[in-house]
Amino acid sequence: MDLGLTEEQELLKNFARDFLTNECTEQLVREMEEDDRGYTDDLWRGMAEQGWMGLITDEEYGGTGMTLLDLCVLLEEFGRALVPGPYIGTVLTGGFVGAIGTDAQKQEICPKVAAGDLVMTFALTEPSARFDSDGIAATAEADGDGYVLNGTKLFIPDAHVADTILVAARAPGSSGDEGVSLFLVPGNAEGVTSTVLKTIAADKQCEVKLENVRVSADALLGEEGNAWPVIEIAKRYWTVAYCAYLVGLAQRDFEISVDYAKERIQFGRPIGSFQAIQHKAADMVTDVDGSRFIMYRAAWAVTEDEPDAALQVSMAKAWCSDATRRVVAHGQQIHGGIGFTKEYIIQLYFRRQKMAELMWGDADHHREKVAELLEI
């Protein structure tokens, strides 16, 4: 196992950093916090033109056929730039369709995702905020040649702008892992209501209500009633993706904080010369580097379908959640009072860290998963 970046990955990383530095400015990030959609067509199209929308889509459907490892290289840069918009949900949900969809579903969806013509999201979690199969209460009842969906999904990223929402629902009367199915539901289907929630990070998480939503049999993705095993695998991809986002975010927070410590003069000298500040900076870089290693280790395990992939993913999310929270907290403390003002950039990283820390399970959730997998 070699976790060093390949030449192709280095090129992807460097080009992405240059592109996002120019196209995803701090001003844009701030504007998108107040924007109803949360992203701009110009940036979305620009990313599609770079081939990023089809990064993990097979070449036969217009993508580049790269791996989760490659996607994590890109998502690190997204974390640095705090890229707004439905990128992660669209790319990973499109990849999910490419992995288990029918030929017709792949032909219909994957080329549109790769071209940037389709926005997608995955509606798994519900008001119970559980990530296991018992958290699925939404129902999908067979009705003629289709299904009727009812239920509420919560904390669903960018559902308000999604053209297609991948919904996990279960057969009435089923329980546990049995009876769970996946459905491709149009975002504008009759009976679908998406409401943006107010969050600390000003990201666009939504409550999605499904009230007698009728879909055809063609909307079923994968095997009826047997979707939970593939959802478990999909959760690994989403979790590692947010780990990569956290790593990039923490790296940039560290850099901004060190630059500030070099420039801020107190008692006639830069505060970076004080040992207390140096200790914080040392702790920050240790946490960032540790997070990067364990994230790429997990991404490699998932990409290679290693037997311990689930363990590696939960270890990574538990570590990255805690470590990056320490990084942004140190960043706030180094900046002092200015770090807590909305006019200064550092708070953007602090708030988005909290969002990504909680997405797909916080540290406590994944430590419990680690304990279960190790049978302790």
N, C-alpha and C positions, 0 to 999 in steps of 0.2 A: 504494500500500500504506500503510494507516494502522494502526499497531500500538497505538494508544490504545484503551482499553476503551470499549465502547458503554455506554449507560445501563443496558441490560439486564444486561450483564456486571458492571457496578459493583454493581448490586443483588444479583446472585448472589454476588459476592465478599463484600460486607458482611454479607449474611444468613448465609452459610456461616461467616464468622468468629464471628459472635455465637452461632450454633447450636453450633459445635464448642467454643467457649470454655466453654459451659455443660455440654455433653454428653460431650465427649471430654477429660476432665481428665488431668493428669499421673498422678494415682492410678490412673485406668482404664488408661492406657497401661502403667504398671508391672504392674498386675494381669494384663493380657492377655499379658505376656511369659511368665508362669508358667501361664497357662490352656492347657488342652489344645487347645481350638478356636482360640483367638487372637482372638476377638471376642465381643461380646454380642448377643443377639437384640434387646435394647432399642435399642441404637445402630443396628443394621442396619435395624430397622423404622422408626426415626426418620428415617434418611436416605432410605428408600423413600418415606415420607410427604411428604418435601420434593420428590419427583420426581427425585432424583439418580440412582436406579438406571436410569431410562429417559431419561437426559439426551440420549444420542445414538441412542435407539431411535425409529423413525418413529412419528408420531402414530397411524397406523392400528393399531399394535400396543400402544398404551397409553403411548407415550413422549412426549417433548417435541420430538423432531426437531432438536435443536441440533447444533453442530459440534464438531470436535476443539478448536478455539480456545476454545469455551465450556467444554469439559471441562478444559482446561489451567488456566483461571481457578479452577475448583473444586479441582483437584489441587494448586495452589499452597497453598490453605488446608489441604488434607489434609497437606501437608508441614509446615506450621507447627504443626499440632496432632498430628502423628505418628499419624494415624488408623490403628488396627489393623484387620485383617480383609481379606477377599478382594474389595474393591471394584474395584480396577483390573482384575483378571483377569476378574471377572464382567461388568463393563460392556463392556470391549473385546471379549471373546469373544462376548458377546451381539450386539455391533455387527457382528462378523465374520459371524455367522450371518445377521443382517439384510441384509448386503451380498451374500452369495453363496449363501445357502441356498435350498432349494425353498420353494414356498408352504406346504407342509405343515410343513416344519422351522421356518419363520418363525412360523407360527400356534401351533406347539407351544412354542417356546422364548422368543421375544421378549416376549410379554405377561407371562410368568412372571419374566423378568429385570427388566422395568420395575416389576413389583409387589413385587420383593424376595423372590419365592418360589423362586428358583433360584440356586444358587451354581455358578459355572463357572470354569475355568482352562484355560490353553493349554499343552500339553505338547510343547515343541519340542526343547529342549536335552537332550543325552545325556552320558554320562561323558566323551566327547571334549571337551566344553565348547566346541564349535564352533557358530557361528551360520550357516554356509553349508550348502548342500544335502549336501555330503559328510559333514556331521556326523550325518545321518539314517541310522542303522543298523537301527532297529526295522523289522520287516517286517509286511506285510499281505498274506496269501496268500488268493486267491479260493478259496472253499469252498462249493460248492452255490449257494444264493441269498444268501450273505453272505461274510464275511471272518474270518480267524483272525489275530489280532495277537500278536506276540511282540517283546520288547525291554525296555530299561530307559531311563526318562527321569529326568533329574536336575535339581535346583534348580528344581522346579516349585512356584510359590507356591500355598499353601493347597489342595493336591491332597487332603489328608486330610479336608477338609470339603466338597469339591466334589461336587455332585450329578451334574454332567456334565463330563468332561474331553475337550477337543478335542486329539486325538492326531495327530501327523504321523508317517507311516510310509511305507515304500516297498515296491514289488513286489519279490519275491525276484529277484536277478540284475540288477536295475537299478542305475544309478549316476548321479552328478551330479544335474542338475536334473530328469532324466527319471524317471518312475515314482513320484513322491511324491504321496501322497493324504492327505486329512484325514478323520478319523472322530470322530463324537460318541459317546463311550464313557461309559456310566453309571459313576459313581464306585464303586458297590457291585457292579459286574459280577463274575461268577465269574472268577477269575484275575487280578484287579487288586489290587495291594497297594501302599498308600501309607504311607511311613514318614517321619516328620518328622525333619529333620536338625538338629543343633545348630549354630547359627551365632552369630557375634559380635553380631548385631543382635537375636537372640532372635526373629526373624521365623519364619514357618512355611513354609520351603522344604522340599520333599519329594523323596524318591526314589520313583518310580512304576515298579513292575515289572508287566509284561504277560506272562502265561504262558498261552498258548493261549486268549486272550480271544476269544470268538465274538461278532460283531455282525452285524446284518442289513444288507441292501443299503441300507435307509433311513438307516443311520448314516453313509453316505458324504456328506461335505459338499463341494459343488463338483464339479469334473470329476475323474474317476478318472485318476491318473497325471500330472496336469497342475496340481498345486496349488502348485508352488514359486513361480511368478510372483505369485500372490495372497498367498502367505506373505511374500514380499519387501515387498509394500505394507503388509501387516499389521504387520510388524516396525517400520515407521516410526511407526505409531501407538503401539505399546508403548514404543518408545524415547523419543519426545517426551513421553509421559505421565510417564515416570520423570524426564525433565529438569524438568518442571513441579514434580514432587514435590521434587526437589533444590533448586529455586529457593526454594520456600516454606520448606523446612527451613533453608536457609542464611540467609534473611532473619530468621527467628526467632532463630537462633543469634547473629546479629549484634546484634539488639536486646537479648537477654539479656546479652551480653558488655558492651555499652555501658552498660547500667543498672548492672551490677556495677562497672565502672570508675568510675562516678560516686559509688558508695556506699563502695567499699573504701578505707579510709584507711591510708596508709603514710607514715612520716616526717612525720606531721602534716598530710597533704594527700591528696585523692583521687588514686588512681593514674591516673585519666583525665587529670590535668594534666601527666603526664610525657610527653615527646615520643615516647619509644619506644612507649608504649601508643597514642598518637594516630596514629602511623604504621601500626600494626597495624589500627586501626579504619578508617583511610582505605583501606588495601588491601582490607579486608573489604567495605566498601560498594561499592568499584569492581568487585570480583569478583561481588557479588550483582547489581548493576545490569547488568553485562555479560552475566551468565548469563540474566537475565530477558529482555533484548532478543533474544539469539540463540535462546533457546527459543521465544519468540513468533514470531520470523521463520521458524523451522522449522515450527511449528504452522500458520502461515499458508500456507506452501508446500505442506504436505501437504493441508490443507483445500481449497486451490484447485487441487490436482493440478498444481503447477508442474513444468516439465521438470527443474528442478534440485532437486526435493524430496529425493531421496536424499542429495545433497551437503549440503544445508542441515541435514538431520537428523544426519548424521555429524559435521558441524562443531559442531552444538549439543551433542551428547552428549560429544564430546571436550573441549569447553570447559567445560561444566557439571560434568563429572566431576572435572577438575583444579581448577577454580576453587572449587567448593564444598568440596573437600577442604582447600584452603588456608584457607577461611573457618572451618571447624570446628577446624582446627589452631590458628589464631590465637585462637579462642575458648577453647580449652584453655589456651593460654599466658597469656592475659589473666587467667584464673581461677587460674593456678598449681596447686598441689597439690590443691585442692578440686575442680578440674575433672575429675580422674581418679577421684573417688570415686563409687560407685554411688548414694550417698544424694543427690547433687546432680544437677539436671536436665540440665546441659550434656552429660553423657556420653550421654544418650539420643539427642541429635542427632548426636554424633560417631559412634556405632555405626550408626545408620540411614543416615548419609551413605555409609558404606562399603558397605552393602547395595545402595543405589540406584546408587552409582557403578559397581558391577559388573554390575548387571542390564542385559541386552541389550547388553553390550559395554562395556569400559572405554575410557579415553582412547586407549590404544595401539591397540586394535582399530579405533576409529573414525578415528584419524589415518591408519592404513593404508588404510581405505576411502576417505578423502578423496584420498589419493595416487593410488589406483586410478582414481577418478572423474575426477581431473584429468590422468590419464595421465602422472604424473611418477614 
